Amino acid sequence: MSGLVAVLERRRGASVEQADRMLARLAHRGPDGLGSWAQGPFALGQARLATTPEDRRGEVARDGHLVAVGDHVFAQVVRVL
């Protein structure tokens, strides 16, 4: 399982460095890559552990005003009758 971190720093604003320091403690959780992002009071990071070939995508997904990190696998579900 990957390691995830989040920072909320209202007074000074969060930084990538804060997330990176936290990720350094979780590096063993994600040997497939470390990634972090910060803007304003928020910072997010992920120490990624890829369990399938499809899981080797970017560490931080950005879509307009939405930023997310997560540990997920999308698999095809087959209905058995």
C-alpha positions in Angstrom: 0.0 0.0 0.0 1.2 3.5 -0.9 1.9 6.1 1.7 -0.1 9.4 1.6 0.5 12.7 3.3 -1.4 15.9 3.7 -0.5 19.3 5.2 -2.7 22.2 6.2 -0.8 25.3 7.1 -3.1 28.3 7.4 -0.7 30.9 8.7 2.3 30.6 6.5 1.0 28.4 3.6 2.1 24.8 3.0 5.2 23.9 1.0 6.4 21.0 -1.1 9.3 20.7 1.3 6.9 20.0 4.2 5.3 17.2 2.3 8.7 15.9 1.1 9.9 15.6 4.7 6.9 13.6 5.7 7.3 11.4 2.6 10.9 10.7 3.5 9.6 8.9 6.6 7.3 6.8 4.3 9.7 6.1 1.5 9.6 2.3 2.3 5.8 2.4 1.5 6.4 3.6 -2.1 9.5 2.4 -3.8 8.0 3.2 -7.2 8.1 6.9 -6.8 7.5 9.9 -4.6 5.5 13.0 -5.6 4.2 16.1 -3.9 2.2 19.2 -4.6 1.6 22.4 -2.7 -0.5 25.5 -3.2 -1.7 28.0 -0.6 -2.5 26.4 2.7 -2.5 22.8 1.3 0.2 20.2 0.4 -0.3 16.6 -0.7 2.1 13.8 -1.4 2.3 10.2 -2.2 5.0 7.5 -1.8 3.7 5.2 -4.6 3.7 1.4 -4.6 2.7 0.0 -8.0 1.0 -3.3 -7.8 0.1 -3.7 -11.5 1.5 -2.3 -14.7 -1.5 0.0 -15.0 -0.6 1.4 -11.6 2.5 3.1 -12.8 0.9 6.5 -13.6 1.6 9.9 -12.2 1.8 10.5 -8.5 -0.4 13.6 -8.3 -3.5 14.1 -10.6 -4.4 17.7 -11.4 -7.7 18.7 -13.1 -8.3 22.4 -12.9 -8.9 23.2 -9.3 -9.0 19.6 -8.2 -5.8 17.9 -6.9 -5.9 14.3 -5.5 -3.6 11.6 -4.4 -4.7 8.1 -3.7 -4.0 4.4 -3.6 -6.3 2.7 -6.0 -6.7 0.1 -8.7 -9.5 0.1 -11.3 -10.3 -3.5 -12.2 -12.8 -4.9 -14.6 -15.7 -6.5 -12.6 -17.3 -9.6 -14.1 -20.8 -10.5 -13.1 -21.1 -14.2 -12.3 -24.6 -15.7 -12.8 
